[in-house]
């Protein structure tokens, strides 16, 4: 039952969104660690870090899913 | 701030405005769980993705292995605790009055139940 759902388009979409949310949140946390270490709070770098979080989360998700489909 | 010179000490100025008590402790717990979750998240996503191509018995067999089971167990425990304190700080920041108390209680109960359900499921797969 669960297997059927997770292999449907909707199930895949939810799982994809979940991995994206996880990676995005993880990179946001890494950003907080960088701030805690006292770096990355000045003007150009903090904006770049925000964009890197946004792009990085999507890229990591796509890489992982590409690998997932490739090895299947 | 008033423009006139004040004789009040910095401590006297902030006293009774609210207490910090456990704030630093919570922040350190947040960092500790984040640190644990960064590698655990990668491991968890990897394990879940490897389960996608398996059928029911294959999934049970994989999650019954010690290493995947332990990694998912650690991810769940650190993750649920991380989620509980994260949600708690959102509630404390944005909800006020009696609603805050209800929200905090609901948060604790939900996170406790979710964590217990995940641990139960994993142990059942591993040992039953």
N, CA and C atoms of all chains as a GROMACS GRO file, in nm:
protein
  600
    1UNK      N    1   0.084  -0.120   0.000
    1UNK     CA    2   0.000   0.000   0.000
    1UNK      C    3   0.087   0.125   0.000
    2UNK      N    4   0.178   0.133   0.099
    2UNK     CA    5   0.269   0.247   0.104
    2UNK      C    6   0.363   0.246  -0.015
    3UNK      N    7   0.406   0.126  -0.053
    3UNK     CA    8   0.496   0.112  -0.167
    3UNK      C    9   0.432   0.165  -0.294
    4UNK      N   10   0.301   0.135  -0.312
    4UNK     CA   11   0.230   0.183  -0.429
    4UNK      C   12   0.221   0.335  -0.430
    5UNK      N   13   0.197   0.392  -0.313
    5UNK     CA   14   0.186   0.537  -0.305
    5UNK      C   15   0.319   0.606  -0.333
    6UNK      N   16   0.426   0.553  -0.273
    6UNK     CA   17   0.556   0.620  -0.284
    6UNK      C   18   0.610   0.611  -0.426
    7UNK      N   19   0.562   0.511  -0.503
    7UNK     CA   20   0.609   0.499  -0.641
    7UNK      C   21   0.520   0.574  -0.740
    8UNK      N   22   0.407   0.629  -0.690
    8UNK     CA   23   0.323   0.711  -0.777
    8UNK      C   24   0.388   0.847  -0.796
    9UNK      N   25   0.335   0.925  -0.893
    9UNK     CA   26   0.390   1.057  -0.921
    9UNK      C   27   0.382   1.146  -0.796
   10UNK      N   28   0.266   1.142  -0.728
   10UNK     CA   29   0.246   1.225  -0.609
   10UNK      C   30   0.344   1.186  -0.499
   11UNK      N   31   0.361   1.053  -0.481
   11UNK     CA   32   0.454   1.005  -0.379
   11UNK      C   33   0.597   1.050  -0.408
   12UNK      N   34   0.636   1.036  -0.535
   12UNK     CA   35   0.770   1.080  -0.577
   12UNK      C   36   0.789   1.230  -0.552
   13UNK      N   37   0.683   1.307  -0.585
   13UNK     CA   38   0.688   1.453  -0.570
   13UNK      C   39   0.708   1.490  -0.422
   14UNK      N   40   0.634   1.422  -0.334
   14UNK     CA   41   0.646   1.450  -0.191
   14UNK      C   42   0.786   1.414  -0.142
   15UNK      N   43   0.837   1.299  -0.187
   15UNK     CA   44   0.971   1.255  -0.145
   15UNK      C   45   1.078   1.352  -0.198
   16UNK      N   46   1.058   1.398  -0.323
   16UNK     CA   47   1.151   1.494  -0.382
   16UNK      C   48   1.151   1.624  -0.302
   17UNK      N   49   1.030   1.674  -0.272
   17UNK     CA   50   1.018   1.796  -0.192
   17UNK      C   51   1.078   1.780  -0.054
   18UNK      N   52   1.061   1.659   0.004
   18UNK     CA   53   1.116   1.632   0.137
   18UNK      C   54   1.268   1.637   0.136
   19UNK      N   55   1.331   1.573   0.034
   19UNK     CA   56   1.477   1.578   0.028
   19UNK      C   57   1.526   1.720   0.003
   20UNK      N   58   1.452   1.794  -0.080
   20UNK     CA   59   1.490   1.934  -0.106
   20UNK      C   60   1.484   2.014   0.024
   21UNK      N   61   1.372   1.999   0.098
   21UNK     CA   62   1.357   2.072   0.224
   21UNK      C   63   1.469   2.035   0.321
   22UNK      N   64   1.502   1.906   0.328
   22UNK     CA   65   1.608   1.859   0.419
   22UNK      C   66   1.742   1.925   0.384
   23UNK      N   67   1.777   1.921   0.254
   23UNK     CA   68   1.907   1.975   0.213
   23UNK      C   69   1.911   2.127   0.230
   24UNK      N   70   1.800   2.193   0.196
   24UNK     CA   71   1.795   2.339   0.212
   24UNK      C   72   1.813   2.378   0.358
   25UNK      N   73   1.743   2.307   0.445
   25UNK     CA   74   1.750   2.332   0.589
   25UNK      C   75   1.891   2.303   0.641
   26UNK      N   76   1.952   2.195   0.590
   26UNK     CA   77   2.086   2.157   0.633
   26UNK      C   78   2.188   2.265   0.596
   27UNK      N   79   2.178   2.316   0.471
   27UNK     CA   80   2.271   2.421   0.429
   27UNK      C   81   2.247   2.550   0.508
   28UNK      N   82   2.119   2.577   0.541
   28UNK     CA   83   2.089   2.692   0.627
   28UNK      C   84   2.157   2.677   0.763
   29UNK      N   85   2.158   2.555   0.814
   29UNK     CA   86   2.225   2.527   0.941
   29UNK      C   87   2.375   2.546   0.932
   30UNK      N   88   2.433   2.500   0.819
   30UNK     CA   89   2.577   2.520   0.797
   30UNK      C   90   2.609   2.669   0.796
   31UNK      N   91   2.518   2.748   0.736
   31UNK     CA   92   2.535   2.894   0.733
   31UNK      C   93   2.539   2.950   0.876
   32UNK      N   94   2.453   2.894   0.962
   32UNK     CA   95   2.453   2.940   1.101
   32UNK      C   96   2.584   2.905   1.170
   33UNK      N   97   2.641   2.788   1.136
   33UNK     CA   98   2.770   2.750   1.195
   33UNK      C   99   2.879   2.846   1.149
   34UNK      N  100   2.872   2.887   1.022
   34UNK     CA  101   2.970   2.982   0.970
   34UNK      C  102   2.958   3.115   1.045
   35UNK      N  103   2.834   3.159   1.066
   35UNK     CA  104   2.812   3.283   1.142
   35UNK      C  105   2.862   3.269   1.285
   36UNK      N  106   2.834   3.151   1.346
   36UNK     CA  107   2.876   3.128   1.485
   36UNK      C  108   3.027   3.134   1.498
   37UNK      N  109   3.097   3.095   1.391
   37UNK     CA  110   3.244   3.100   1.393
   37UNK      C  111   3.293   3.243   1.370
   38UNK      N  112   3.201   3.335   1.345
   38UNK     CA  113   3.237   3.476   1.331
   38UNK      C  114   3.269   3.519   1.189
   39UNK      N  115   3.231   3.436   1.090
   39UNK     CA  116   3.258   3.472   0.950
   39UNK      C  117   3.127   3.494   0.874
   40UNK      N  118   3.139   3.555   0.758
   40UNK     CA  119   3.028   3.562   0.664
   40UNK      C  120   2.918   3.658   0.701
   41UNK      N  121   2.946   3.758   0.783
   41UNK     CA  122   2.840   3.851   0.819
   41UNK      C  123   2.852   3.984   0.745
   42UNK      N  124   2.960   4.002   0.668
   42UNK     CA  125   2.977   4.129   0.596
   42UNK      C  126   2.900   4.130   0.465
   43UNK      N  127   2.887   4.253   0.408
   43UNK     CA  128   2.786   4.274   0.305
   43UNK      C  129   2.789   4.183   0.184
   44UNK      N  130   2.898   4.173   0.108
   44UNK     CA  131   2.879   4.090  -0.011
   44UNK      C  132   2.863   3.942   0.025
   45UNK      N  133   2.942   3.897   0.123
   45UNK     CA  134   2.949   3.754   0.153
   45UNK      C  135   2.818   3.699   0.209
   46UNK      N  136   2.751   3.777   0.294
   46UNK     CA  137   2.628   3.722   0.355
   46UNK      C  138   2.518   3.704   0.251
   47UNK      N  139   2.514   3.793   0.151
   47UNK     CA  140   2.416   3.777   0.044
   47UNK      C  141   2.451   3.657  -0.043
   48UNK      N  142   2.584   3.640  -0.067
   48UNK     CA  143   2.629   3.527  -0.148
   48UNK      C  144   2.598   3.395  -0.077
   49UNK      N  145   2.615   3.395   0.057
   49UNK     CA  146   2.586   3.274   0.134
   49UNK      C  147   2.438   3.239   0.126
   50UNK      N  148   2.352   3.343   0.131
   50UNK     CA  149   2.208   3.320   0.122
   50UNK      C  150   2.173   3.258  -0.014
   51UNK      N  151   2.235   3.313  -0.121
   51UNK     CA  152   2.208   3.259  -0.254
   51UNK      C  153   2.266   3.118  -0.269
   52UNK      N  154   2.384   3.097  -0.207
   52UNK     CA  155   2.446   2.964  -0.214
   52UNK      C  156   2.358   2.860  -0.145
   53UNK      N  157   2.293   2.899  -0.035
   53UNK     CA  158   2.202   2.809   0.034
   53UNK      C  159   2.086   2.771  -0.057
   54UNK      N  160   2.029   2.873  -0.122
   54UNK     CA  161   1.913   2.853  -0.209
   54UNK      C  162   1.947   2.762  -0.326
   55UNK      N  163   2.059   2.795  -0.393
   55UNK     CA  164   2.099   2.718  -0.511
   55UNK      C  165   2.153   2.581  -0.469
   56UNK      N  166   2.235   2.580  -0.364
   56UNK     CA  167   2.300   2.457  -0.319
   56UNK      C  168   2.202   2.348  -0.282
   57UNK      N  169   2.093   2.387  -0.212
   57UNK     CA  170   1.993   2.289  -0.173
   57UNK      C  171   1.930   2.222  -0.294
   58UNK      N  172   1.897   2.304  -0.395
   58UNK     CA  173   1.836   2.250  -0.517
   58UNK      C  174   1.934   2.161  -0.592
   59UNK      N  175   2.060   2.206  -0.601
   59UNK     CA  176   2.162   2.129  -0.674
   59UNK      C  177   2.188   1.995  -0.606
   60UNK      N  178   2.205   1.997  -0.473
   60UNK     CA  179   2.228   1.873  -0.398
   60UNK      C  180   2.113   1.774  -0.420
   61UNK      N  181   1.990   1.827  -0.415
   61UNK     CA  182   1.872   1.741  -0.435
   61UNK      C  183   1.874   1.676  -0.573
   62UNK      N  184   1.902   1.760  -0.675
   62UNK     CA  185   1.905   1.707  -0.812
   62UNK      C  186   2.015   1.604  -0.829
   63UNK      N  187   2.133   1.630  -0.770
   63UNK     CA  188   2.244   1.534  -0.780
   63UNK      C  189   2.205   1.400  -0.718
   64UNK      N  190   2.150   1.407  -0.596
   64UNK     CA  191   2.114   1.284  -0.525
   64UNK      C  192   2.009   1.205  -0.602
   65UNK      N  193   1.909   1.276  -0.658
   65UNK     CA  194   1.803   1.207  -0.733
   65UNK      C  195   1.855   1.152  -0.866
   66UNK      N  196   1.949   1.226  -0.927
   66UNK     CA  197   2.009   1.176  -1.050
   66UNK      C  198   2.084   1.046  -1.022
   67UNK      N  199   2.161   1.044  -0.911
   67UNK     CA  200   2.232   0.923  -0.873
   67UNK      C  201   2.133   0.810  -0.844
   68UNK      N  202   2.026   0.847  -0.771
   68UNK     CA  203   1.924   0.750  -0.735
   68UNK      C  204   1.862   0.682  -0.856
   69UNK      N  205   1.834   0.762  -0.959
   69UNK     CA  206   1.775   0.705  -1.079
   69UNK      C  207   1.879   0.630  -1.163
   70UNK      N  208   2.006   0.677  -1.157
   70UNK     CA  209   2.111   0.616  -1.238
   70UNK      C  210   2.144   0.475  -1.191
   71UNK      N  211   2.151   0.456  -1.057
   71UNK     CA  212   2.193   0.325  -1.006
   71UNK      C  213   2.077   0.226  -1.002
   72UNK      N  214   1.955   0.273  -1.028
   72UNK     CA  215   1.839   0.186  -1.017
   72UNK      C  216   1.836   0.081  -1.128
   73UNK      N  217   1.584   5.520   2.466
   73UNK     CA  218   1.676   5.562   2.574
   73UNK      C  219   1.660   5.711   2.599
   74UNK      N  220   1.661   5.749   2.728
   74UNK     CA  221   1.648   5.892   2.760
   74UNK      C  222   1.779   5.964   2.734
   75UNK      N  223   1.768   6.094   2.706
   75UNK     CA  224   1.888   6.171   2.673
   75UNK      C  225   1.962   6.214   2.799
   76UNK      N  226   1.889   6.222   2.910
   76UNK     CA  227   1.953   6.264   3.034
   76UNK      C  228   2.046   6.157   3.085
   77UNK      N  229   2.155   6.198   3.148
   77UNK     CA  230   2.244   6.095   3.207
   77UNK      C  231   2.171   6.017   3.315
   78UNK      N  232   2.194   5.887   3.315
   78UNK     CA  233   2.125   5.802   3.412
   78UNK      C  234   2.225   5.744   3.510
   79UNK      N  235   2.180   5.727   3.633
   79UNK     CA  236   2.266   5.666   3.735
   79UNK      C  237   2.240   5.516   3.745
   80UNK      N  238   2.146   5.466   3.663
   80UNK     CA  239   2.113   5.324   3.672
   80UNK      C  240   2.226   5.240   3.611
   81UNK      N  241   2.255   5.130   3.676
   81UNK     CA  242   2.359   5.040   3.623
   81UNK      C  243   2.299   4.958   3.509
   82UNK      N  244   2.384   4.903   3.421
   82UNK     CA  245   2.332   4.818   3.313
   82UNK      C  246   2.249   4.702   3.366
   83UNK      N  247   2.293   4.644   3.479
   83UNK     CA  248   2.218   4.532   3.536
   83UNK      C  249   2.080   4.577   3.582
   84UNK      N  250   2.076   4.694   3.650
   84UNK     CA  251   1.949   4.745   3.699
   84UNK      C  252   1.853   4.776   3.586
   85UNK      N  253   1.907   4.812   3.472
   85UNK     CA  254   1.823   4.848   3.358
   85UNK      C  255   1.750   4.726   3.298
   86UNK      N  256   1.820   4.614   3.297
   86UNK     CA  257   1.758   4.496   3.234
   86UNK      C  258   1.689   4.405   3.334
   87UNK      N  259   1.711   4.428   3.465
   87UNK     CA  260   1.654   4.338   3.565
   87UNK      C  261   1.500   4.342   3.561
   88UNK      N  262   1.439   4.227   3.573
   88UNK     CA  263   1.293   4.208   3.573
   88UNK      C  264   1.232   4.228   3.434
   89UNK      N  265   1.312   4.246   3.331
   89UNK     CA  266   1.254   4.258   3.197
   89UNK      C  267   1.223   4.121   3.136
   90UNK      N  268   1.262   4.017   3.204
   90UNK     CA  269   1.244   3.882   3.151
   90UNK      C  270   1.371   3.805   3.178
   91UNK      N  271   1.360   3.672   3.183
   91UNK     CA  272   1.476   3.595   3.224
   91UNK      C  273   1.531   3.512   3.112
   92UNK      N  274   1.658   3.485   3.119
   92UNK     CA  275   1.722   3.400   3.019
   92UNK      C  276   1.723   3.255   3.065
   93UNK      N  277   1.751   3.231   3.189
   93UNK     CA  278   1.756   3.097   3.249
   93UNK      C  279   1.816   2.990   3.158
   94UNK      N  280   1.733   2.928   3.072
   94UNK     CA  281   1.780   2.811   2.998
   94UNK      C  282   1.812   2.843   2.852
   95UNK      N  283   1.813   2.971   2.814
   95UNK     CA  284   1.831   3.007   2.673
   95UNK      C  285   1.961   2.956   2.614
   96UNK      N  286   2.072   2.975   2.687
   96UNK     CA  287   2.202   2.934   2.634
   96UNK      C  288   2.209   2.782   2.620
   97UNK      N  289   2.151   2.712   2.717
   97UNK     CA  290   2.150   2.567   2.715
   97UNK      C  291   2.077   2.516   2.591
   98UNK      N  292   1.962   2.579   2.562
   98UNK     CA  293   1.883   2.540   2.445
   98UNK      C  294   1.961   2.565   2.316
   99UNK      N  295   2.029   2.679   2.309
   99UNK     CA  296   2.107   2.712   2.189
   99UNK      C  297   2.217   2.609   2.167
  100UNK      N  298   2.282   2.564   2.275
  100UNK     CA  299   2.389   2.466   2.261
  100UNK      C  300   2.333   2.330   2.220
  101UNK      N  301   2.216   2.295   2.272
  101UNK     CA  302   2.152   2.169   2.229
  101UNK      C  303   2.117   2.173   2.081
  102UNK      N  304   2.074   2.292   2.036
  102UNK     CA  305   2.041   2.310   1.895
  102UNK      C  306   2.167   2.287   1.810
  103UNK      N  307   2.280   2.343   1.854
  103UNK     CA  308   2.405   2.327   1.779
  103UNK      C  309   2.450   2.183   1.779
  104UNK      N  310   2.438   2.118   1.896
  104UNK     CA  311   2.482   1.978   1.907
  104UNK      C  312   2.402   1.890   1.812
  105UNK      N  313   2.267   1.906   1.812
  105UNK     CA  314   2.185   1.824   1.724
  105UNK      C  315   2.209   1.859   1.577
  106UNK      N  316   2.234   1.989   1.548
  106UNK     CA  317   2.265   2.026   1.408
  106UNK      C  318   2.390   1.956   1.361
  107UNK      N  319   2.492   1.959   1.448
  107UNK     CA  320   2.620   1.898   1.412
  107UNK      C  321   2.603   1.749   1.385
  108UNK      N  322   2.522   1.683   1.469
  108UNK     CA  323   2.498   1.541   1.449
  108UNK      C  324   2.417   1.517   1.322
  109UNK      N  325   2.320   1.607   1.295
  109UNK     CA  326   2.226   1.584   1.186
  109UNK      C  327   2.287   1.610   1.048
  110UNK      N  328   2.389   1.693   1.039
  110UNK     CA  329   2.446   1.723   0.906
  110UNK      C  330   2.490   1.595   0.835
  111UNK      N  331   2.578   1.513   0.896
  111UNK     CA  332   2.612   1.386   0.829
  111UNK      C  333   2.499   1.286   0.830
  112UNK      N  334   2.419   1.284   0.938
  112UNK     CA  335   2.310   1.185   0.948
  112UNK      C  336   2.205   1.208   0.839
  113UNK      N  337   2.181   1.336   0.803
  113UNK     CA  338   2.084   1.366   0.699
  113UNK      C  339   2.127   1.307   0.566
  114UNK      N  340   2.257   1.324   0.534
  114UNK     CA  341   2.310   1.269   0.410
  114UNK      C  342   2.294   1.117   0.410
  115UNK      N  343   2.328   1.054   0.523
  115UNK     CA  344   2.315   0.909   0.534
  115UNK      C  345   2.169   0.866   0.520
  116UNK      N  346   2.079   0.941   0.584
  116UNK     CA  347   1.937   0.906   0.581
  116UNK      C  348   1.880   0.915   0.439
  117UNK      N  349   1.911   1.025   0.369
  117UNK     CA  350   1.862   1.042   0.232
  117UNK      C  351   1.916   0.929   0.145
  118UNK      N  352   2.043   0.896   0.166
  118UNK     CA  353   2.105   0.788   0.089
  118UNK      C  354   2.033   0.655   0.111
  119UNK      N  355   2.004   0.626   0.238
  119UNK     CA  356   1.938   0.499   0.272
  119UNK      C  357   1.797   0.494   0.214
  120UNK      N  358   1.721   0.604   0.228
  120UNK     CA  359   1.584   0.607   0.177
  120UNK      C  360   1.582   0.590   0.026
  121UNK      N  361   1.678   0.654  -0.041
  121UNK     CA  362   1.684   0.644  -0.187
  121UNK      C  363   1.716   0.500  -0.230
  122UNK      N  364   1.802   0.434  -0.152
  122UNK     CA  365   1.838   0.296  -0.186
  122UNK      C  366   1.721   0.201  -0.159
  123UNK      N  367   1.625   0.246  -0.075
  123UNK     CA  368   1.510   0.161  -0.046
  123UNK      C  369   1.405   0.166  -0.156
  124UNK      N  370   1.409   0.273  -0.238
  124UNK     CA  371   1.303   0.297  -0.337
  124UNK      C  372   1.289   0.183  -0.437
  125UNK      N  373   1.405   0.121  -0.473
  125UNK     CA  374   1.398   0.017  -0.575
  125UNK      C  375   1.367  -0.120  -0.515
  126UNK      N  376   1.352  -0.126  -0.381
  126UNK     CA  377   1.328  -0.255  -0.316
  126UNK      C  378   1.180  -0.277  -0.289
  127UNK      N  379   1.141  -0.404  -0.279
  127UNK     CA  380   1.004  -0.434  -0.240
  127UNK      C  381   0.996  -0.445  -0.088
  128UNK      N  382   0.877  -0.479  -0.037
  128UNK     CA  383   0.853  -0.481   0.108
  128UNK      C  384   0.957  -0.561   0.185
  129UNK      N  385   0.982  -0.685   0.139
  129UNK     CA  386   1.077  -0.771   0.210
  129UNK      C  387   1.220  -0.718   0.200
  130UNK      N  388   1.250  -0.657   0.083
  130UNK     CA  389   1.383  -0.599   0.066
  130UNK      C  390   1.405  -0.482   0.161
  131UNK      N  391   1.302  -0.400   0.177
  131UNK     CA  392   1.312  -0.286   0.268
  131UNK      C  393   1.329  -0.334   0.411
  132UNK      N  394   1.250  -0.435   0.448
  132UNK     CA  395   1.260  -0.489   0.585
  132UNK      C  396   1.400  -0.546   0.611
  133UNK      N  397   1.453  -0.615   0.510
  133UNK     CA  398   1.586  -0.676   0.526
  133UNK      C  399   1.692  -0.568   0.542
  134UNK      N  400   1.683  -0.463   0.458
  134UNK     CA  401   1.782  -0.356   0.462
  134UNK      C  402   1.778  -0.283   0.597
  135UNK      N  403   1.656  -0.248   0.642
  135UNK     CA  404   1.643  -0.174   0.768
  135UNK      C  405   1.666  -0.263   0.890
  136UNK      N  406   1.673  -0.395   0.866
  136UNK     CA  407   1.704  -0.486   0.975
  136UNK      C  408   1.854  -0.500   0.997
  137UNK      N  409   1.933  -0.453   0.899
  137UNK     CA  410   2.079  -0.456   0.914
  137UNK      C  411   2.121  -0.355   1.021
  138UNK      N  412   2.225  -0.388   1.098
  138UNK     CA  413   2.264  -0.301   1.210
  138UNK      C  414   2.299  -0.158   1.168
  139UNK      N  415   2.382  -0.142   1.064
  139UNK     CA  416   2.430  -0.007   1.030
  139UNK      C  417   2.318   0.085   0.980
  140UNK      N  418   2.239   0.044   0.878
  140UNK     CA  419   2.129   0.131   0.837
  140UNK      C  420   2.031   0.160   0.950
  141UNK      N  421   1.999   0.056   1.029
  141UNK     CA  422   1.904   0.074   1.140
  141UNK      C  423   1.956   0.177   1.239
  142UNK      N  424   2.085   0.165   1.274
  142UNK     CA  425   2.144   0.258   1.371
  142UNK      C  426   2.146   0.400   1.316
  143UNK      N  427   2.183   0.414   1.188
  143UNK     CA  428   2.190   0.548   1.127
  143UNK      C  429   2.053   0.613   1.126
  144UNK      N  430   1.950   0.535   1.085
  144UNK     CA  431   1.814   0.592   1.081
  144UNK      C  432   1.766   0.624   1.223
  145UNK      N  433   1.800   0.534   1.318
  145UNK     CA  434   1.763   0.556   1.458
  145UNK      C  435   1.826   0.685   1.512
  146UNK      N  436   1.954   0.704   1.482
  146UNK     CA  437   2.022   0.825   1.529
  146UNK      C  438   1.964   0.949   1.461
  147UNK      N  439   1.932   0.934   1.330
  147UNK     CA  440   1.872   1.047   1.257
  147UNK      C  441   1.738   1.085   1.319
  148UNK      N  442   1.657   0.983   1.351
  148UNK     CA  443   1.523   1.009   1.407
  148UNK      C  444   1.536   1.076   1.544
  149UNK      N  445   1.622   1.021   1.630
  149UNK     CA  446   1.632   1.075   1.766
  149UNK      C  447   1.684   1.219   1.764
  150UNK      N  448   1.796   1.240   1.693
  150UNK     CA  449   1.851   1.376   1.686
  150UNK      C  450   1.754   1.469   1.614
  151UNK      N  451   1.688   1.418   1.508
  151UNK     CA  452   1.597   1.499   1.428
  151UNK      C  453   1.474   1.543   1.505
  152UNK      N  454   1.412   1.449   1.576
  152UNK     CA  455   1.291   1.483   1.651
  152UNK      C  456   1.324   1.582   1.763
  153UNK      N  457   1.436   1.561   1.828
  153UNK     CA  458   1.474   1.653   1.936
  153UNK      C  459   1.504   1.792   1.879
  154UNK      N  460   1.577   1.795   1.768
  154UNK     CA  461   1.608   1.919   1.698
  154UNK      C  462   1.478   1.991   1.657
  155UNK      N  463   1.382   1.914   1.605
  155UNK     CA  464   1.254   1.969   1.563
  155UNK      C  465   1.178   2.025   1.683
  156UNK      N  466   1.183   1.953   1.796
  156UNK     CA  467   1.108   1.997   1.914
  156UNK      C  468   1.160   2.131   1.965
  157UNK      N  469   1.293   2.145   1.978
  157UNK     CA  470   1.344   2.273   2.030
  157UNK      C  471   1.332   2.383   1.927
  158UNK      N  472   1.342   2.349   1.798
  158UNK     CA  473   1.324   2.451   1.695
  158UNK      C  474   1.183   2.505   1.693
  159UNK      N  475   1.086   2.414   1.697
  159UNK     CA  476   0.944   2.455   1.697
  159UNK      C  477   0.912   2.531   1.825
  160UNK      N  478   0.971   2.486   1.938
  160UNK     CA  479   0.949   2.554   2.066
  160UNK      C  480   0.992   2.700   2.058
  161UNK      N  481   1.106   2.727   1.994
  161UNK     CA  482   1.153   2.866   1.989
  161UNK      C  483   1.065   2.949   1.894
  162UNK      N  484   1.010   2.885   1.789
  162UNK     CA  485   0.917   2.958   1.702
  162UNK      C  486   0.789   2.994   1.779
  163UNK      N  487   0.739   2.896   1.857
  163UNK     CA  488   0.617   2.920   1.936
  163UNK      C  489   0.641   3.033   2.037
  164UNK      N  490   0.754   3.025   2.109
  164UNK     CA  491   0.783   3.125   2.211
  164UNK      C  492   0.796   3.264   2.148
  165UNK      N  493   0.849   3.268   2.024
  165UNK     CA  494   0.866   3.398   1.958
  165UNK      C  495   0.734   3.457   1.909
  166UNK      N  496   0.642   3.373   1.860
  166UNK     CA  497   0.528   3.426   1.785
  166UNK      C  498   0.391   3.406   1.848
  167UNK      N  499   0.378   3.317   1.946
  167UNK     CA  500   0.246   3.293   2.006
  167UNK      C  501   0.248   3.343   2.150
  168UNK      N  502   0.142   3.410   2.192
  168UNK     CA  503   0.140   3.471   2.324
  168UNK      C  504   0.020   3.424   2.406
  169UNK      N  505   0.032   3.442   2.537
  169UNK     CA  506  -0.078   3.412   2.628
  169UNK      C  507  -0.103   3.264   2.647
  170UNK      N  508  -0.231   3.231   2.670
  170UNK     CA  509  -0.267   3.092   2.698
  170UNK      C  510  -0.240   3.004   2.576
  171UNK      N  511  -0.261   3.061   2.456
  171UNK     CA  512  -0.238   2.984   2.333
  171UNK      C  513  -0.096   2.931   2.328
  172UNK      N  514  -0.001   3.009   2.382
  172UNK     CA  515   0.139   2.964   2.384
  172UNK      C  516   0.155   2.836   2.465
  173UNK      N  517   0.089   2.833   2.582
  173UNK     CA  518   0.101   2.714   2.667
  173UNK      C  519   0.045   2.592   2.597
  174UNK      N  520  -0.071   2.609   2.531
  174UNK     CA  521  -0.130   2.497   2.458
  174UNK      C  522  -0.040   2.453   2.344
  175UNK      N  523   0.015   2.552   2.272
  175UNK     CA  524   0.102   2.519   2.158
  175UNK      C  525   0.227   2.446   2.204
  176UNK      N  526   0.286   2.491   2.316
  176UNK     CA  527   0.407   2.426   2.368
  176UNK      C  528   0.376   2.283   2.410
  177UNK      N  529   0.261   2.265   2.475
  177UNK     CA  530   0.222   2.130   2.518
  177UNK      C  531   0.198   2.041   2.397
  178UNK      N  532   0.125   2.093   2.298
  178UNK     CA  533   0.097   2.015   2.177
  178UNK      C  534   0.226   1.978   2.106
  179UNK      N  535   0.320   2.072   2.102
  179UNK     CA  536   0.450   2.047   2.039
  179UNK      C  537   0.524   1.933   2.108
  180UNK      N  538   0.531   1.939   2.241
  180UNK     CA  539   0.601   1.835   2.317
  180UNK      C  540   0.535   1.699   2.297
  181UNK      N  541   0.400   1.696   2.302
  181UNK     CA  542   0.329   1.569   2.287
  181UNK      C  543   0.349   1.513   2.147
  182UNK      N  544   0.338   1.599   2.046
  182UNK     CA  545   0.352   1.554   1.908
  182UNK      C  546   0.492   1.498   1.882
  183UNK      N  547   0.593   1.573   1.923
  183UNK     CA  548   0.731   1.530   1.899
  183UNK      C  549   0.762   1.402   1.975
  184UNK      N  550   0.712   1.392   2.099
  184UNK     CA  551   0.733   1.272   2.179
  184UNK      C  552   0.669   1.151   2.112
  185UNK      N  553   0.544   1.167   2.067
  185UNK     CA  554   0.471   1.057   2.005
  185UNK      C  555   0.538   1.016   1.874
  186UNK      N  556   0.578   1.116   1.794
  186UNK     CA  557   0.642   1.087   1.665
  186UNK      C  558   0.773   1.011   1.684
  187UNK      N  559   0.854   1.059   1.778
  187UNK     CA  560   0.983   0.993   1.804
  187UNK      C  561   0.963   0.850   1.850
  188UNK      N  562   0.867   0.831   1.940
  188UNK     CA  563   0.841   0.698   1.994
  188UNK      C  564   0.792   0.604   1.884
  189UNK      N  565   0.703   0.656   1.796
  189UNK     CA  566   0.649   0.574   1.687
  189UNK      C  567   0.761   0.530   1.593
  190UNK      N  568   0.853   0.623   1.560
  190UNK     CA  569   0.963   0.589   1.470
  190UNK      C  570   1.055   0.484   1.533
  191UNK      N  571   1.088   0.504   1.660
  191UNK     CA  572   1.177   0.409   1.728
  191UNK      C  573   1.111   0.272   1.737
  192UNK      N  574   0.981   0.270   1.770
  192UNK     CA  575   0.906   0.145   1.778
  192UNK      C  576   0.909   0.072   1.643
  193UNK      N  577   0.883   0.149   1.535
  193UNK     CA  578   0.880   0.088   1.403
  193UNK      C  579   1.015   0.026   1.368
  194UNK      N  580   1.123   0.100   1.396
  194UNK     CA  581   1.257   0.051   1.362
  194UNK      C  582   1.294  -0.072   1.444
  195UNK      N  583   1.263  -0.068   1.574
  195UNK     CA  584   1.295  -0.182   1.660
  195UNK      C  585   1.215  -0.304   1.618
  196UNK      N  586   1.089  -0.281   1.578
  196UNK     CA  587   1.003  -0.392   1.534
  196UNK      C  588   1.059  -0.456   1.407
  197UNK      N  589   1.103  -0.371   1.313
  197UNK     CA  590   1.163  -0.424   1.191
  197UNK      C  591   1.291  -0.501   1.224
  198UNK      N  592   1.368  -0.450   1.319
  198UNK     CA  593   1.497  -0.511   1.351
  198UNK      C  594   1.486  -0.639   1.430
  199UNK      N  595   1.386  -0.649   1.518
  199UNK     CA  596   1.386  -0.759   1.614
  199UNK      C  597   1.267  -0.853   1.605
  200UNK      N  598   1.164  -0.814   1.527
  200UNK     CA  599   1.046  -0.904   1.520
  200UNK      C  600   1.050  -0.986   1.393
   0.00000   0.00000   0.00000
